[in-house]
Amino acid sequence: MILVLIATFFGLMFLAIPVGHVLVAAASASIMMSDGLPLMIVAQQMFQQTQSFPMLALPFFILSGSLMMSGALGKKMIDFATVLVQRYRGGLTSTSVVGSAVFGGVSGSAVADATAIGGMLIPWQKQSGYPAPFCAANNAAASTIAILIPPSIPMILYSLVSDVSVSSLFYAGVLPGLMLTAAFVLVNNISARLRGFPYERKPFDWPKFRELSVQAAPALAMPIFILLFLRFGIATPTEVSVMAVLYSLAAGLFIYRDMTFKRFYDAIISAGVATGVVMLVIMASAIVGWIMTYVQMPQVFSQWALGTLKDPWLIILAMNMIMLVAGMFIDLPAAILLLGPIFVPLAKTIGLDLTQLGLVMVLNLAIGLYTPPVGTTLFISASVARTRIIETTKELFPFYLMALLILFSFSYIPALTLK
C-alpha cells in the first residue's frame, strides 16, 4: 500500500503535476490497491481536515497581508528599509533583506515577499551596478525570512499536526528571523567589500529616517500587536487574524487613505486564490497522513531511528537531512503536513521540544524554497532578475552557509528556542 503511494507520488511529481492533485491521486491509488478500504475515505478525510477553527486564521492572515502590501504602505516600508541600510557596503541588496523582515510581519508568505520585494528592488539594484544573479540569489534567500517573523503561515500549519500552540511558535520564530536578517546583511556587506559593489557614501539621514519610521509604523506594529495579543491570552489566533484584517482596513482607510473598492476587491480575490491553493494541499495531505497512520509509518520510523541511530544528536541530524532533501522537491506546506506526523512522535521519544522541532522544520524547508530543482523563491527571483537558474544558484552558496549555521544552532541549542 505504501509502495503504491510513494511510486505514484514521485511519478506524478516528475510529470510536474501540482502537488495538491498529486497527493489526492497518490492516496486514491494507494487505497484502491488495498484490501477492504473504501474509496470514500478520501472524501471523508479531505472534509474532516477543514473542520478546524484555528485553520480560519489562514485566510484572514493572508487577506491582511494582501491589504497591507498592495497600498502605499508597501512603498513606505521599502523606503524605510532603504534609508536604514543604504549607506553601508552592500546596502542596496541589504534593503531586500531588511525589507523582507519588515514585510514578514505583514504577509507571512515567502512567495509573496519574493514577488513584491523582488519586483520593486531587483531592477533598481541592477541599474545601480549589482550583478543580476547576485540580486536574484539575495532576494530568493531573504524572502524566506517572512515565514519566521509572525504571522507565519507554515507555523500555523505545523501547529495543526503537532498540537503546539500558535502563540508559542510565533514567539519562538522572532529570534531565528532576526538572526537570518543579520546573517544575510553580513553576507551582502562582505560580498560588496570583496567584489567592489557600489554604495552611497553619505551620512545617515536622521530626519528622513524619523519621517519614514512614523509612516511605516502601522506595518512595524503588526507583529508586535499579534505577539502581545497571543502572549497574554487576549485573543485566540483566529480572533487575532480577524483583528489583523480590520487593522489593515483601518490603516488603508484612515491613515494612508488609499483604500479603494477595487483594491479591496483585488485583495480578496488574491487572498481567496492563495487560500484555495493552501487548503487543497492541506486537505490532500490529510488523506496521506491517514494512510501513514493506518500502516503505522510513524511508529516504524521511530523504531528504526532509535534502533539504528540510537543517539539523539544523530537522530536530529538524520531528521535535518531528510527535511533538507524533501524541501528540494516538495512544496513547503505539503512537506510540513507530511513530515510532521512522522517526526512529532519521534521528537517526543528523544526529548526534543516540539516548538524547537517546529522551528527546525520551518528553517529546513525554507532553505528548500531557494534550492533547485523545485525552489519557488529561486525561480521567482531569477525570473524577475532575468538571469539563469544555474548562475543564481552559484551566488547562493554564502546564503546557504549562513542559513545552515543558524539551522544547526537551533537544532542543537534548546535555549535559543524562546517560548
C-alpha positions in Angstrom: 0.0 0.0 0.0 2.7 2.5 1.0 4.8 1.5 -2.0 1.9 2.4 -4.4 1.6 5.7 -2.6 5.3 6.6 -2.9 5.6 5.3 -6.5 2.5 7.2 -7.7 3.6 10.4 -5.8 7.0 10.6 -7.3 5.8 9.5 -10.8 3.3 12.3 -10.9 5.7 14.9 -9.4 8.1 14.0 -12.2 5.4 15.0 -14.7 5.2 18.4 -13.0 1.6 18.0 -11.8 0.6 20.4 -8.9 1.4 18.8 -5.6 -2.2 19.0 -4.3 -3.5 17.0 -7.2 -0.6 14.6 -6.8 -1.4 13.9 -3.2 -5.0 13.2 -3.9 -4.2 10.9 -6.8 -1.4 9.0 -5.0 -3.6 8.5 -1.9 -6.6 7.3 -4.0 -4.4 4.9 -5.9 -3.0 3.5 -2.7 -6.4 3.0 -1.2 -7.8 1.3 -4.3 -4.9 -1.1 -4.3 -5.5 -2.1 -0.6 -7.8 -4.8 0.6 -11.1 -3.8 2.2 -10.6 0.0 2.4 -13.4 2.0 0.7 -12.5 5.0 -1.6 -15.0 7.1 0.4 -12.1 7.5 2.9 -10.6 10.1 0.5 -13.7 12.4 0.7 -14.1 11.9 4.4 -10.5 12.8 5.3 -10.5 15.8 2.9 -13.7 17.1 4.5 -12.7 16.4 8.1 -9.4 18.3 7.8 -11.4 21.5 7.0 -13.4 21.3 10.3 -10.8 23.2 12.3 -11.5 26.5 14.0 -7.8 27.5 14.2 -7.5 27.0 10.4 -9.7 30.0 9.9 -6.7 32.1 10.8 -5.1 31.2 7.4 -7.4 33.1 5.0 -7.6 36.1 7.4 -3.8 36.5 7.8 -3.4 36.1 4.0 -6.0 38.8 3.4 -4.5 41.2 5.9 -1.1 40.8 4.2 -2.7 41.4 0.8 -4.4 44.6 2.1 -1.2 45.9 3.7 1.2 45.1 0.8 -1.0 46.4 -2.1 -1.2 50.0 -1.0 1.1 53.0 -0.2 2.3 51.2 2.9 4.3 48.8 0.8 6.3 51.6 -0.7 6.8 53.3 2.7 8.2 50.0 4.2 10.7 49.7 1.3 11.7 53.3 1.8 12.2 52.7 5.5 14.4 49.6 4.8 16.4 51.6 2.2 17.2 54.5 4.4 18.2 52.1 7.2 20.9 50.2 5.4 21.6 52.0 2.1 24.7 53.9 3.2 26.6 50.7 4.1 28.5 48.4 1.7 26.0 46.1 0.1 23.3 48.4 1.3 21.2 48.2 -1.9 20.9 44.4 -1.7 20.6 44.6 2.1 17.4 46.6 1.6 15.8 43.4 0.3 16.8 41.6 3.5 15.6 44.2 5.9 12.5 44.7 3.7 11.7 41.0 3.9 11.9 41.1 7.7 9.6 44.1 7.8 7.2 42.6 5.2 7.3 39.3 7.0 5.4 40.9 9.9 2.6 41.6 7.4 2.5 38.8 4.8 3.7 35.6 6.4 4.5 34.3 2.9 7.9 33.9 1.3 6.4 33.7 -2.2 4.5 37.0 -1.7 7.7 38.5 -0.4 9.9 37.3 -3.3 7.4 38.6 -5.8 6.6 42.0 -4.2 10.1 43.0 -3.0 11.9 41.4 -6.0 9.7 43.3 -8.4 10.4 46.6 -6.7 14.1 46.3 -5.8 15.9 44.0 -8.2 15.6 46.3 -11.3 16.9 49.2 -9.2 19.8 47.1 -7.8 20.7 46.0 -11.4 20.7 49.6 -12.6 23.0 50.6 -9.7 25.7 48.1 -10.9 24.9 44.9 -8.9 25.2 41.6 -10.9 21.7 40.2 -11.7 22.5 36.7 -10.4 23.5 38.1 -7.0 20.4 40.3 -6.8 18.2 37.2 -7.6 20.1 35.0 -5.1 19.8 37.6 -2.3 16.1 38.1 -2.9 15.4 34.4 -3.1 17.1 33.7 0.3 15.9 36.9 2.0 12.3 36.3 1.2 12.2 33.2 3.4 12.6 35.4 6.5 8.9 36.2 6.1 7.9 32.7 7.2 9.7 33.1 10.5 8.5 36.6 11.6 4.9 36.4 12.9 2.4 35.9 11.4 3.8 32.8 9.7 1.6 30.6 7.6 3.9 27.5 7.8 3.9 27.7 11.6 0.1 27.7 11.6 0.2 24.5 9.5 2.8 22.9 11.8 0.5 23.7 14.8 -2.2 21.6 13.1 -0.1 18.5 13.1 1.7 18.9 16.4 -0.9 20.5 18.7 1.8 23.1 19.7 0.1 26.5 20.3 0.4 29.0 17.5 1.4 31.7 20.0 4.4 29.7 21.2 5.5 29.1 17.6 5.1 32.8 16.6 7.0 34.0 19.7 9.8 31.5 19.0 10.1 32.5 15.3 11.2 36.0 16.1 14.8 35.2 17.1 15.7 33.0 14.1 14.1 35.6 11.8 16.2 38.3 13.2 19.3 36.1 13.1 18.7 35.3 9.5 18.3 39.0 8.8 21.6 39.9 10.4 23.4 36.9 8.7 22.2 37.9 5.2 23.0 41.5 5.7 26.5 40.4 6.7 26.7 38.3 3.5 25.8 41.4 1.5 28.4 43.5 3.3 31.3 41.1 2.9 30.4 40.3 -0.8 30.3 44.1 -1.5 33.7 44.6 0.0 35.3 41.6 -1.7 33.7 42.3 -5.1 33.7 46.0 -5.1 29.9 46.6 -5.4 28.9 50.3 -5.5 27.5 52.0 -2.4 26.5 55.6 -1.5 29.0 57.3 0.8 26.7 59.8 2.5 25.8 60.4 6.2 22.8 58.8 7.8 19.7 61.0 7.1 18.1 61.2 10.5 15.2 63.5 9.6 14.1 61.2 6.7 14.5 58.1 8.9 12.2 59.6 11.6 9.7 60.6 9.0 9.7 57.1 7.4 9.6 55.4 10.8 6.3 57.2 11.5 4.9 56.4 8.1 5.9 52.7 8.3 4.8 52.4 12.0 1.5 50.7 11.3 3.2 47.8 9.5 6.1 47.6 12.0 3.5 47.4 14.8 1.6 44.5 13.2 3.8 41.6 14.5 4.1 43.3 17.9 0.3 43.6 18.2 -0.1 39.9 17.2 2.5 38.7 19.7 1.1 40.7 22.6 -2.5 39.6 22.0 -1.4 36.0 21.8 1.2 36.0 24.6 -1.2 37.5 27.2 -4.2 35.4 26.0 -6.2 38.4 25.0 -7.4 36.6 21.8 -7.0 33.3 20.0 -5.0 33.1 16.8 -8.2 33.1 14.7 -9.5 36.2 16.5 -6.2 37.9 16.1 -6.3 37.2 12.3 -9.7 38.9 12.0 -8.4 41.8 14.0 -5.4 42.0 11.7 -7.8 42.4 8.7 -9.7 45.1 10.5 -6.4 46.8 11.4 -5.2 46.7 7.7 -8.5 48.1 6.5 -8.3 50.9 9.1 -4.8 51.8 8.1 -5.8 52.0 4.4 -8.9 54.0 5.1 -7.9 56.4 7.8 -4.1 56.6 7.9 -2.9 56.3 4.3 -6.4 57.0 2.7 -5.6 54.9 -0.3 -8.1 52.1 0.2 -10.5 51.8 -2.8 -13.2 49.3 -3.6 -11.1 47.9 -6.5 -8.1 47.4 -4.2 -10.2 45.8 -1.6 -11.8 43.5 -4.2 -8.4 42.6 -5.7 -7.0 41.8 -2.2 -10.0 39.5 -1.5 -9.6 37.7 -4.9 -5.8 37.3 -4.3 -6.3 36.0 -0.8 -9.0 33.6 -1.9 -6.8 32.1 -4.6 -3.8 31.8 -2.2 -6.1 30.2 0.5 -7.5 27.8 -2.1 -4.1 26.6 -3.1 -3.0 26.0 0.5 -6.3 24.4 1.5 -6.1 21.9 -1.3 -2.7 20.8 -0.1 -3.9 20.6 3.5 -6.9 18.5 2.5 -4.9 16.2 0.3 -2.2 15.8 2.9 -4.9 14.7 5.4 -5.5 11.6 3.3 -1.8 10.7 3.0 -1.4 11.3 6.7 -4.3 8.9 7.4 -2.7 6.3 5.3 0.7 6.7 7.0 -1.1 6.3 10.4 -3.0 3.3 9.1 0.2 1.5 8.1 1.9 2.7 11.3 4.7 4.5 9.5 5.5 6.9 12.4 6.0 4.0 14.8 8.0 2.0 12.3 10.2 5.1 11.5 10.7 5.8 15.2 11.7 2.2 16.0 14.2 2.2 13.1 15.7 5.5 14.1 16.0 4.5 17.8 17.4 1.1 16.9 19.8 2.2 14.2 21.0 5.7 15.1 20.4 5.4 18.9 22.0 8.8 19.9 19.5 11.8 19.9 22.1 14.0 18.1 22.3 11.6 15.2 18.6 11.3 15.0 18.2 15.1 14.9 20.9 15.1 12.2 19.0 12.5 10.2 15.8 14.4 10.5 17.5 17.6 9.3 18.9 15.7 6.2 15.5 14.2 5.4 13.8 17.6 5.6 16.6 19.4 3.6 16.1 16.8 0.8 12.3 16.9 1.0 12.3 20.7 0.8 14.2 20.4 -2.6 11.3 18.5 -4.2 8.1 19.2 -2.2 6.3 22.5 -1.5 6.7 23.8 2.0 3.1 23.4 3.2 2.9 19.8 1.9 6.3 18.9 3.4 5.2 20.2 6.9 1.9 18.3 6.7 3.5 15.1 5.5 6.7 15.0 7.7 5.1 16.5 10.8 3.1 13.4 11.8 6.2 11.3 11.3 8.7 13.5 13.2 6.5 14.6 16.1 6.2 11.2 17.8 10.0 10.7 17.3 10.8 14.1 18.8 8.7 13.2 21.9 10.6 9.9 22.2 14.1 11.5 22.2 13.0 14.5 24.3 13.2 17.1 21.5 10.9 20.1 22.4 8.1 20.3 19.8 8.3 24.0 19.5 12.0 23.6 18.7 11.1 20.9 16.2 8.7 23.4 14.5 11.4 26.0 14.2 13.9 23.4 12.8 11.3 22.2 10.3 10.4 25.7 9.0 14.1 26.6 8.8 14.9 23.4 6.9 12.1 23.7 4.4 12.7 27.5 4.0 16.2 26.6 2.6 14.3 24.3 0.1 12.5 27.3 -1.2 15.7 28.6 -2.8 17.3 25.3 -3.6 17.0 23.6 -7.1 15.2 21.7 -8.6 11.9 23.0 -7.2 12.9 26.2 -5.5 9.9 28.5 -5.6 11.5 31.8 -4.5 14.6 30.9 -6.6 12.5 30.6 -9.8 10.6 33.8 -9.0 13.7 35.8 -8.2 15.6 34.6 -11.3 12.6 35.4 -13.5 12.4 38.9 -12.1 16.2 39.5 -12.5 16.1 37.8 -15.9 19.0 35.6 -15.2 19.7 31.8 -15.4 18.9 29.5 -12.5 22.5 28.0 -12.6 24.1 31.4 -12.3 21.8 32.4 -9.4 22.4 29.1 -7.6 26.2 29.7 -7.7 25.6 33.1 -5.9 23.6 31.4 -3.2 26.4 29.4 -1.5 27.2 32.1 1.2 23.5 32.3 1.9 23.3 28.5 2.2 26.2 28.6 4.6 24.7 31.2 6.9 21.3 29.5 6.9 22.8 26.1 7.7 24.8 27.5 10.6 21.6 29.0 12.1 19.6 25.8 11.4 22.1 23.6 13.3 22.3 26.2 16.1 18.6 25.8 16.7 18.7 22.1 16.2 21.2 21.5 19.0 20.9 24.5 21.4 17.4 24.3 23.0 18.0 27.6 24.9 17.6 29.5 21.6 14.0 28.4 21.3 12.1 31.2 23.1 8.6 30.3 24.3 
